[in-house]
Amino acid sequence: MSILIEAFEELQKHGFTKSQVDFSKNWLSKSPRYYSMMKATGKEPSVDVLARLACKLKQRKDLYEGPYVHRMPQITNWLNPLTQKVWTEFYQQSLNL
């Protein structure tokens, strides 16, 4: 669960998500209350959720490393490590299936 909390906080801090509802819908591709429910219950996210989040982070990372890199280097400074952490969590949970 801590990886979702970290991802939400980083994305919110940098203006990429506005709320838990937005994060649930647009970053996790889940129902609007998914993140708040996961946070309340303390459950670990599924491999599917981690894969969706990792892919969306990678897409965003690739965008800012591409044609916008000269305008947004500060974004990649925090986005790269976050993307790697989510992929690592995905990989670790995949091994436990």
HELIX and SHEET records of a PDB file:
HELIX    1   1 SER A    2  LYS A   13  1                                  12    
HELIX    2   2 GLN A   20  ASP A   22  1                                   3    
HELIX    3   3 PHE A   23  TRP A   27  3                                   5    
HELIX    4   4 TYR A   34  THR A   41  1                                   8    
HELIX    5   5 VAL A   47  GLU A   65  1                                  19    
HELIX    6   6 PRO A   73  LEU A   95  1                                  23    
END                                                                             
